[in-house]
Amino acid sequence: MGEQHTVKFPQEVIDEYATLGVDLSALFSAGYLGTRMGLQIIEASAERVVATMPVEGNTQPYGLLHGGASAVLAETIGSVGAMLHGGSSKIAVGVDLNCTHHRGVRSGLVTGIATPVHRGRSTATYEIVISDENDKRVCTARLTCLLRDLHPGDGQPARTQD
């Protein structure tokens, strides 16, 4: 969980945020909850967001991947896709998330892939497929985000508590 990695962003996204002086990797990271859960975003664009998360440490009492952990993975990567679609002048706020859990997983890594279903001016909806290491579908989720205008102070990563 402590190792550093670089998220793969499209060059035009890197350029857009660099001109604003925004730390792109921090802004489109898994956040503090995602970090605690071991979530790592591998690639991110408005067309596709990919992330992994370990099952270990994210289980329910029966030893299976917790449905809430799948929801965190889904909402995180769907929101990143929506934010990238909205661009630097918008912020994405989740307004609806639903998850269907297909099978239990006890170990290894799960991978989430978010792809757009709808990308409009005021909302963006992403389908998120979460699979195990054998490429078997664990969960299917759909996230809709409201895209609202960015106001001063919005979209800045929260500071850690000392």
C-alpha positions in Angstrom: 0.0 0.0 0.0 2.9 2.4 0.6 4.6 2.1 -2.8 4.4 4.9 -5.3 3.0 4.4 -8.7 2.1 6.7 -11.6 -1.4 6.9 -13.0 -1.6 6.9 -16.8 -3.5 10.0 -18.0 -4.0 11.2 -21.6 -1.5 13.9 -22.5 -4.2 16.5 -23.2 -5.5 16.0 -19.6 -2.0 16.4 -18.2 -1.5 19.6 -20.2 -4.9 21.1 -19.2 -4.3 20.6 -15.4 -0.6 21.6 -15.6 -1.6 25.1 -16.9 -3.7 25.5 -13.8 -1.0 24.4 -11.4 -3.1 21.4 -10.2 -1.5 18.2 -8.9 -3.4 15.9 -11.2 -2.4 12.7 -9.5 -3.6 14.0 -6.1 -6.8 15.4 -7.5 -7.7 12.2 -9.3 -6.5 9.7 -6.7 -8.4 7.2 -4.7 -8.6 9.6 -1.8 -8.0 8.8 1.8 -10.6 6.0 2.0 -9.4 4.4 -1.2 -5.8 4.6 0.0 -6.7 2.9 3.3 -8.4 0.2 1.3 -5.4 -0.3 -1.0 -7.1 1.0 -4.1 -4.8 2.0 -6.9 -5.8 3.8 -10.0 -3.8 2.4 -13.0 -5.1 4.5 -15.9 -7.6 7.3 -16.1 -9.4 9.0 -19.0 -13.0 10.1 -19.6 -13.4 7.0 -21.8 -11.9 4.4 -19.3 -10.7 4.3 -15.7 -9.0 1.2 -14.4 -8.1 0.4 -10.8 -7.2 -2.5 -8.5 -8.0 -3.3 -4.9 -6.9 -6.1 -2.7 -9.5 -8.4 -1.2 -7.4 -8.8 2.0 -8.4 -6.2 4.5 -11.6 -5.4 2.7 -13.7 -8.4 3.7 -16.9 -9.0 5.7 -17.2 -11.4 8.6 -17.6 -14.5 6.3 -14.2 -13.7 4.7 -15.7 -12.5 1.4 -15.0 -9.2 -0.3 -17.3 -6.7 1.4 -20.0 -5.3 -0.9 -19.3 -1.8 0.5 -15.7 -2.2 -0.6 -16.9 -3.0 -4.1 -19.1 0.2 -3.9 -16.1 2.3 -2.8 -14.1 1.0 -5.8 -17.0 1.6 -8.2 -17.8 5.1 -6.9 -14.1 6.1 -6.9 -13.4 5.2 -10.5 -16.7 6.2 -11.9 -16.2 9.7 -10.2 -12.7 10.0 -11.7 -14.1 9.3 -15.2 -16.9 11.8 -14.7 -14.5 14.5 -13.4 -12.2 13.9 -16.4 -15.3 14.2 -18.7 -16.3 17.5 -17.0 -12.9 19.0 -17.3 -11.1 21.4 -15.1 -14.1 23.8 -14.8 -16.4 21.2 -13.3 -16.6 19.0 -10.2 -18.4 15.6 -10.2 -20.7 14.7 -7.3 -22.2 11.3 -7.1 -26.0 11.3 -6.9 -26.8 7.6 -7.6 -24.9 4.4 -7.1 -26.2 0.9 -7.5 -24.3 -2.4 -7.3 -25.2 -5.9 -8.1 -22.9 -8.5 -6.5 -22.5 -11.6 -8.6 -20.0 -13.8 -6.8 -17.9 -13.9 -3.6 -14.1 -13.5 -3.6 -11.9 -14.5 -0.7 -8.4 -13.5 -1.8 -6.3 -11.8 -4.4 -6.9 -8.5 -6.3 -10.1 -7.3 -7.9 -9.9 -5.0 -10.9 -12.6 -2.3 -11.7 -13.1 -0.9 -15.1 -15.4 2.2 -15.5 -16.7 3.1 -19.0 -19.2 5.8 -19.9 -22.9 5.1 -20.5 -23.8 8.7 -20.8 -21.7 11.9 -20.9 -23.7 15.1 -20.9 -23.3 18.7 -19.9 -24.8 18.3 -16.4 -24.6 14.6 -15.7 -22.3 11.6 -16.4 -23.2 7.9 -15.9 -20.6 5.2 -15.8 -20.9 1.4 -15.8 -18.3 -0.2 -13.5 -17.4 -3.9 -13.9 -15.4 -5.5 -11.1 -13.6 -8.8 -11.8 -11.4 -11.2 -9.9 -8.0 -12.4 -11.0 -9.6 -15.1 -13.2 -11.6 -12.4 -15.1 -14.8 -13.6 -13.5 -17.3 -10.8 -12.9 -17.7 -10.1 -9.1 -19.9 -7.0 -9.3 -21.6 -4.7 -11.8 -22.3 -1.1 -10.7 -23.7 2.0 -12.2 -22.8 5.5 -11.0 -24.4 8.8 -12.0 -22.6 12.0 -11.1 -23.9 15.6 -11.3 -21.4 17.9 -13.0 -21.5 21.3 -11.4 -19.4 24.4 -11.9 -16.2 24.5 -9.9 -16.1 27.1 -7.2 -13.0 28.3 -5.3 -11.9 25.6 -2.9 -13.8 22.8 -4.7 -11.9 19.8 -6.0 -8.9 20.3 -3.9 -7.7 17.2 -2.1 -8.5 17.3 1.6 -5.5 17.9 3.9 -4.5 15.2 6.4 -5.1 15.6 10.1 -1.8 15.8 12.1 
